[in-house]
Amino acid sequence: MVGRYIGETEKNMQTILQQARGNVLFIDEAYTLYDGADDRKDFGFRAIECLLALLSANEPDMLVILAGYEKEMNQMLKANQGLTGGFPHKFHFEDYTAEELLQIADHLFKTKEFVLSVPARQELTRVVTETVRR
């Protein structure tokens, strides 16, 4: 998305936005487009400008979803009022619990026809629980 030299970001964004027409454009870790500075020459800022131009259009013909950590996303949105207006809906998803992660693992094991031994299941439970706790 973000180019390495002047003009490349705009070209990349034109290609991405054209491909996303009639679809969903999902940008994960979108906060990385904003570095906290007011440098209008920053390549991430250029990508944001391209998004703003799209969002200000009448019926933009795509759904744009920005995703990332809550604190960093709020900083990015506060830095540019156009982004706040362009993304009026915010959703926060709670982290998975250890139990939910183990259910996901069980489902994945089942679909691959893997069977855990009792000690392996105990170790998986210990590792997941400890990781979530931290």
Number of C-alpha atoms within 10 A of each C-alpha: 17 19 16 9 8 12 12 15 21 19 16 15 20 16 12 13 20 12 12 16 13 12 13 14 16 13 14 12 13 18 22 14 18 23 15 13 9 11 12 10 9 16 23 20 22 23 21 20 18 16 18 16 12 17 20 12 9 7 8 13 15 16 13 19 14 14 16 15 12 14 9 17 18 14 14 20 17 12 15 16 11 17 17 15 13 16 14 7 8 11 7 9 6 6 9 11 13 18 13 11 16 17 12 13 13 16 13 12 13 12 9 9 9 11 11 13 9 9 9 11 14 11 12 15 16 12 13 15 16 11 10 13 9 5
